[in-house]
């Protein structure tokens, strides 16, 4: 693996926010994320921050007397959720370019801290922060060193773009193959877990040599690389060049879908900006202009624009939950609207599949599925307690009562 970032060499005498894993028997209605499995009256035994047993309450027998029992009163217990496309240092309220250019580093830190708390309260136990600027490198340091409580974090550092490319006002610009490699190495040096590139906007970006170099350099450093890619030509191009994931997605030909299948490349969909900004009462509160609201309503109403994503999903391309949290009107605790739209538009066939998109498939995307993502013996105890049945009503997820990471209560 690459040399670790500088802060790994700092001795931590004591975390500012210490938390201990709680050994317990949790009783409740379990959604395990193992297929469609639901255990109406179930139990989960947690010891040393890990799940050691999961099953029906009837199979538990006599409650062990060496650890406490946590009876949720029939509430739903399910794996912690993951937002696989978010931007913690964007607040979800103000215009993006203004925040990006004028927020001082201290404000980015405060916003990230607040958004981590909002994420935990919403049941998010893993955030894949796709940067734009490098604030997320320091957010990860703060959580890892116990300076501030937060979810698990996978961070990209600065998004890499061609000079003058999409959102050049906040990303890492580079020109030529050598500069692309240097841009990757700088993110690696800062402690990035993955690399993100902005591969298109209205036009394709990067020369072939630049695209080959940035992907090769990420893989040389044993990091996955993901691409902002929103229409067929871009999606196919980055897939053929070898990225590991597509962000957003969009229109796709059957040929492009086949490339994704052949290369086992997932898509992280992000409908929330469309969905939230199409609701006038919400959009106006965030200062979204009327022309934008009308544009968003037209987009949401025209389901044919999502046909490529639906066909990809039905063909077997893994679809993973993301919201682009931090975009205007897309706050970091807004989870249910995205999941609900994933079912409505058809990229997820039903609510249980949508719940897998935000749990086990998210863990698989980030190569963490042996550790988290489902309620199974041997995995770390990342779980939430929900007042309701999200498999019947996804908006029950607005009533997360408890959030646990590795057996530690975070909310």
Secondary structure, 3 states (H helix, E strand, C coil): CCCCCHHHHCCCCCCCCCCCCCCEEEEEEEECCCCCCEEEEEEEEEECCEEEEEEEHHHHCCCCCCCEEEEEEEEEEEECEEEEEECCCCCCCCCHHHHHHHCCHHHHHHHHHHHHHHHHHCCEEEEEECCECCHHHHHHHHHHCCCCCCCEEEECCECEEECCCCCCCCCEEECCHHHHHHHHHHHHHHCCCEEEEECECCCECCCHHHHHHHHHHHHHCCCEEEEEECCHHHHHHHHHHCCCEEEECCCCCHHHHHHHHHHCCEEEECCHHHHHHCCHHHHHHCCCCHHHHHHHHHHHHCHHHHHHHHHHHHHCCCEEECCCECCCCCCCCCCHHHHHHHHHHCCCCCHHHHHHHCCHHHHHHCCCCCCCCCCCCCCECCEEEECCCCCCCHHHHHHEEEEEECCEECC
